[in-house]
């Protein structure tokens, strides 16, 4: 990653460290990774070259090339090849220069690498990065300016077509939703209504992509976008948050007895325990009359069935079943149960 156009910019810590190195010639080892300072031989020869224009030895030239190439490779890796290409064309001035040399010239000539040279190279690199970032920012501004009319048109399309597209997609989704009763479906419709803002926001990326190609959303785009968000996002979220539900036929006597116990939690639990036990007591013989508990269970089932029918639903969860039980009906049943036991 070059870091160009991003907050913080590329990591140039190596050049920072080398630019602050003590006096002397910087050398890189044969691996091209480890830099050291030469405080004697090469430094002395560098001084002679600078003061008296004494020719560099071939060994020094090759060593200097390797060192500078390693530093330039670091720039290319961290700031990008396009930055390095531009850096190579920039002039790099050093004390005692009689001619003007570019960074590329310095590499070709095998210039001695010092902290001063690296400092100048660092400044050149930062300048190139700043110029490129400025150019990127200006291009982004121009692109955003050009895209805005298309984005505005897309937003208008979403606002205009969303109600119709939502209605059409909900109709087609009804049979495929897996929701079996009207009550739960109406709760899903309420959930959708509460998430209209998310539906609108789901078009943001599409609007951006369309605008990049000088285009805006169409009715078909809005319709397909609503369909996708309903079926892939809102419906799974809603279903995932629903408790497990059973039909009235699937509810066991034990399920109803458990709900009765929860509904009567504020009553005397000694009486409740015996009442629940009575609910689950079956007749001993087929020829016997139904037990009082069986009759009460049948009444409770009938009461729940009426409420389910009124609400247009087929399924009920454990918590919903508790809420459907009529406390007054249960209280009367419990009182009759206690009276019979006393008699």
C-alpha positions, 0 to 999 in steps of 0.5 A, spaced: 500 500 500 502 506 497 499 511 502 498 516 497 491 519 498 490 517 505 490 520 512 497 519 515 501 518 508 506 512 507 511 510 512 518 513 511 521 512 517 527 508 514 529 515 511 527 519 517 532 515 521 538 515 516 537 523 515 538 523 522 544 519 522 551 522 525 556 524 520 559 519 515 558 515 509 552 510 509 553 503 507 548 498 506 550 490 506 550 485 501 542 483 503 540 490 501 537 491 508 542 493 514 545 500 513 551 502 517 556 508 517 563 508 515 566 513 519 573 512 516 575 510 509 569 512 505 568 518 509 575 520 507 575 519 500 568 522 500 571 528 502 577 528 497 572 527 492 568 533 494 574 538 495 578 536 490 574 532 485 578 526 486 575 520 482 571 515 486 574 508 486 569 503 482 568 499 489 566 506 492 561 507 486 558 500 486 557 500 494 554 507 493 549 505 488 547 499 492 546 503 498 542 509 494 538 503 490 536 500 497 533 507 499 530 508 493 527 501 493 524 503 500 521 509 497 518 505 491 515 500 496 512 505 501 510 510 497 509 507 490 512 506 483 509 512 481 512 517 486 519 513 485 518 515 478 517 522 479 522 522 485 528 520 480 527 526 475 527 531 481 534 535 482 538 533 488 542 539 490 548 537 495 554 542 498 559 543 493 555 541 487 558 545 480 552 542 476 545 540 477 544 533 478 537 529 478 536 523 483 537 518 477 543 522 476 546 521 483 544 513 482 548 513 475 554 516 478 554 513 484 554 519 489 556 518 496 550 517 500 550 521 507 545 523 512 544 530 508 543 526 501 538 522 505 535 528 508 534 532 501 531 525 498 526 525 504 524 532 502 523 531 495 519 525 496 514 528 501 514 534 496 512 529 490 507 525 495 504 532 497 503 534 489 500 527 488 495 528 494 493 535 492 492 532 485 488 526 487 484 531 492 482 536 486 480 530 482 475 527 487 472 534 488 471 534 480 468 527 480 464 529 486 461 535 483 460 531 476 456 526 480 452 530 484 446 531 479 446 523 477 446 522 485 440 527 486 436 524 480 437 517 483 435 519 490 428 522 487 427 516 483 428 512 490 423 517 493 418 516 488 418 509 487 419 506 493 412 506 496 409 502 490 415 497 489 415 496 497 407 494 496 409 490 490 414 486 493 411 485 499 405 482 495 409 477 492 413 475 498 407 473 502 407 466 500 414 465 500 416 468 507 414 462 511 410 466 515 403 462 516 398 467 519 396 474 518 397 476 525 405 475 524 405 477 517 402 484 520 407 484 525 412 483 519 409 489 516 410 493 522 417 491 522 418 493 515 415 500 516 419 501 522 425 500 517 424 504 511 430 509 513 434 502 512 431 501 506 432 508 503 439 507 505 441 501 502 441 504 495 447 509 497 452 504 494 448 503 488 447 511 487 454 512 488 456 506 483 451 509 478 453 516 478 461 514 477 458 512 470 454 518 469 447 514 470 442 514 475 437 509 478 431 507 474 424 504 477 427 497 475 433 498 480 429 501 485 424 495 485 430 490 485 433 493 490 427 493 495 426 486 493 433 484 495 433 488 502 426 485 504 428 478 502 435 478 504 436 482 510 429 484 513 425 478 513 431 474 516 432 479 521 425 478 523 424 471 523 430 470 527 428 474 532 421 470 533 420 465 538 418 458 537 411 458 535 406 452 535 399 451 532 393 449 537 393 442 535 401 442 536 400 444 543 400 439 548 396 439 555 403 440 558 404 446 554 397 449 557 398 447 564 405 450 564 402 456 561 396 456 567 402 455 572 405 462 569 399 466 569 397 464 576 403 466 579 400 471 584 395 466 587 396 461 592 401 456 589 399 450 594 392 451 590 395 452 583 399 446 584 393 441 585 389 445 580 395 444 575 395 436 577 388 436 576 388 439 569 393 433 567 389 428 570 385 423 565 379 419 566 381 411 568 377 408 563 374 410 557 367 409 559 368 414 565 366 421 564 371 426 563 375 429 569 374 436 571 381 437 569 380 435 562 373 439 561 377 445 564 383 444 559 378 443 553 375 450 555 382 453 555 383 450 548 376 453 546 378 460 549 385 460 545 382 458 539 377 464 539 383 469 540 387 466 535 381 466 530 380 473 532 387 475 531 387 472 524 393 467 526 395 460 527 401 459 531 402 461 538 409 462 542 409 460 550 409 467 552 404 469 547 400 463 550 400 465 557 398 472 555 392 469 552 389 465 558 384 469 561 385 470 568 378 471 570 376 464 567 382 461 570 380 464 577 373 461 577 376 454 575 381 455 581 376 457 586 371 451 583 377 446 584 378 449 591 371 448 593 370 441 590 376 439 594 373 442 601 367 438 599 
